[in-house]
Amino acid sequence: EAIRRLRKLVVEDAPKGSKLLYQSVDQEEQMTVRVRMRLRLAQWILDENHRNLSQQVVSDIATIIDECSQFNQDHKAYHEIAMLHMTCAEYYNKLTTQEAYDEVTDHLKGAIGSFFDAISLSKDKNSSLVLQDILRLITLWFTYGNREKVINAINCGFNIISIDTWLYVIPQLVARIHIKESGAKRLLINLLVQLTKAHPQALVYPLTRS
């Protein structure tokens, strides 16, 4: 019942019908409420179906993600959207068709972009949430580094966060130095070179132990 009512509210929140819902709310608050409402719906749908995800459920989640992209978002919203992309990718990863493979790649690309946006917008770069998102990026980077779209998404993300962000995960980066996948390794070496130029001392100990 709660999901049905919230879904009805989201439908009524379409651009043409939303003016009455936000008469006393400024534009920034309006955007936050509209995104939060959709993310809450997505999470409720997942909670109800987490033991038996179906194509319909995953399609519903993907639609909600697309709707959220119409609005400005804060770092928490981007984090939640990234996690939704991850859920969709995990579902399609269990299937064996080419279409499913493409869906996995597209959702991985979406997750990576959203994780980078979340990190970029976070005011506290030392927070546990930011560290978790960086570690998730590293996992995606080296798990799916054989996919060109994934490598391109990682490479694009380098441009929107500070090089200093990677200081917190130097040991995890150096641990991947022997990876064989050429695209992933090329990005790793480039990043380590940039880190060495910016913070030469930071890599001395991890590199001597690698």
C-alpha positions in Angstrom: 0.0 0.0 0.0 2.8 2.4 0.9 4.6 1.7 -2.4 1.4 2.2 -4.4 0.7 5.5 -2.7 4.3 6.8 -3.2 4.3 5.6 -6.8 1.0 7.6 -7.3 2.7 10.7 -5.8 5.7 10.3 -8.2 3.3 10.0 -11.2 1.5 13.2 -10.0 4.9 14.9 -9.7 5.3 15.0 -13.5 6.3 18.5 -14.7 2.8 19.5 -15.8 1.2 18.5 -12.5 3.9 19.4 -10.0 3.2 23.1 -9.5 0.6 22.7 -6.8 2.8 20.2 -4.9 5.6 22.8 -4.4 3.8 26.2 -4.1 5.6 27.1 -0.8 9.0 25.4 -1.5 12.0 27.1 -3.2 13.5 25.6 -6.3 16.5 23.9 -4.6 14.4 22.3 -2.0 11.9 21.2 -4.7 14.6 19.4 -6.6 15.8 17.7 -3.4 12.3 16.5 -2.5 11.6 15.2 -6.0 14.8 13.2 -6.1 14.4 11.9 -2.5 10.8 10.8 -3.3 12.0 8.8 -6.3 14.9 7.2 -4.5 12.7 6.3 -1.6 10.3 4.6 -4.0 13.2 2.7 -5.6 14.5 1.5 -2.2 11.0 0.3 -1.1 10.6 -1.6 -4.4 14.0 -3.3 -3.8 13.2 -4.1 -0.2 10.0 -5.7 -1.2 11.6 -7.8 -4.0 15.2 -8.3 -2.9 14.9 -12.1 -2.7 13.4 -12.4 -6.1 14.5 -9.6 -8.5 12.7 -9.7 -11.8 13.1 -8.0 -15.2 10.1 -5.8 -14.3 11.6 -4.7 -11.0 15.0 -3.9 -12.5 13.2 -2.0 -15.3 11.3 0.0 -12.7 14.6 0.9 -10.9 16.2 1.9 -14.2 13.2 4.2 -15.0 13.5 5.8 -11.6 17.3 6.4 -12.2 16.5 8.1 -15.5 13.9 10.3 -13.8 16.4 11.4 -11.1 18.8 12.5 -13.8 16.4 15.3 -14.7 17.1 17.0 -11.4 20.1 18.5 -9.6 21.3 16.2 -6.9 23.5 16.2 -3.8 26.3 13.7 -3.0 24.0 11.4 -1.0 21.6 11.1 -3.9 24.4 10.4 -6.4 25.7 7.7 -4.0 22.2 6.1 -3.8 21.8 6.2 -7.6 25.2 4.5 -8.0 24.1 1.8 -5.7 20.9 1.3 -7.7 23.0 1.0 -10.8 25.1 -1.7 -9.1 22.0 -3.6 -8.2 20.8 -3.6 -11.8 24.2 -4.6 -13.0 24.4 -7.5 -10.6 21.0 -8.7 -11.8 22.0 -8.6 -15.5 25.4 -10.2 -14.8 23.6 -13.4 -13.9 22.2 -13.6 -17.4 24.1 -14.9 -20.4 22.6 -12.9 -23.4 24.4 -10.2 -25.3 21.6 -7.8 -24.3 22.3 -8.5 -20.7 26.0 -8.0 -21.2 25.3 -4.6 -22.7 23.0 -3.7 -19.8 25.7 -4.6 -17.3 28.1 -2.4 -19.0 25.7 0.5 -19.2 24.8 0.2 -15.5 28.5 0.0 -14.5 29.1 3.1 -16.5 26.2 4.8 -14.7 27.4 3.6 -11.3 31.0 4.8 -11.9 29.8 8.3 -13.0 27.5 8.6 -10.0 30.2 7.5 -7.6 32.6 10.1 -9.0 29.8 12.8 -8.8 29.1 11.8 -5.2 32.8 12.1 -4.2 33.2 15.4 -6.0 30.2 17.0 -4.3 30.9 15.6 -0.8 32.1 18.4 1.6 33.9 16.0 3.9 36.4 14.1 1.8 37.5 12.2 4.9 34.1 10.7 5.5 33.6 6.9 5.6 31.0 7.2 2.8 33.6 8.8 0.4 36.1 6.2 1.3 33.6 3.4 0.6 32.8 5.0 -2.8 36.4 5.2 -3.7 36.9 1.5 -2.8 33.9 0.6 -4.9 35.3 2.5 -7.8 38.6 0.6 -7.5 36.7 -2.7 -7.4 34.7 -1.9 -10.6 37.9 -0.6 -12.2 39.8 -3.8 -11.8 36.9 -6.2 -12.0 35.5 -4.9 -15.3 38.6 -3.3 -16.7 38.3 -5.4 -19.9 35.3 -3.3 -20.9 36.1 -0.2 -22.9 33.1 1.8 -21.6 34.1 1.1 -18.0 37.7 2.3 -18.6 36.4 5.4 -20.4 34.1 6.1 -17.4 36.9 5.8 -14.9 39.2 8.0 -17.1 36.5 10.7 -17.3 36.0 10.6 -13.5 39.6 11.4 -12.9 38.9 14.9 -14.2 36.2 15.7 -11.7 37.8 14.8 -8.4 41.0 16.0 -6.8 44.2 13.9 -7.2 44.4 14.1 -3.4 41.3 11.9 -3.1 43.4 8.9 -4.1 45.8 9.3 -1.2 43.5 7.4 1.0 43.7 4.3 -1.1 47.3 4.2 -2.3 47.9 0.7 -0.8 44.9 -0.7 -2.7 46.1 0.9 -5.9 49.7 -0.3 -5.6 48.3 -3.8 -4.9 46.9 -3.9 -8.4 50.2 -2.9 -10.0 50.7 -6.4 -11.6 47.3 -6.5 -13.3 47.5 -7.8 -16.8 44.5 -6.0 -18.4 46.1 -3.4 -20.5 43.4 -0.7 -20.3 43.1 -0.9 -16.6 46.8 -1.0 -16.1 47.4 2.0 -18.3 45.0 4.1 -16.2 46.6 2.8 -13.0 50.1 3.7 -14.0 49.0 7.2 -15.2 47.3 7.8 -11.8 50.3 6.6 -9.8 52.6 8.9 -11.9 50.4 11.9 -11.1 50.3 11.0 -7.4 54.1 10.7 -7.4 54.4 14.1 -8.9 52.0 15.7 -6.4 53.0 13.7 -3.3 56.3 11.8 -3.9 56.7 10.7 -0.3 53.2 9.1 -0.2 54.2 6.3 -2.5 57.6 5.4 -1.2 56.5 2.9 1.4 53.7 1.2 -0.5 55.9 0.8 -3.6 58.8 -0.7 -1.6 56.4 -3.3 -0.2 54.7 -4.2 -3.5 
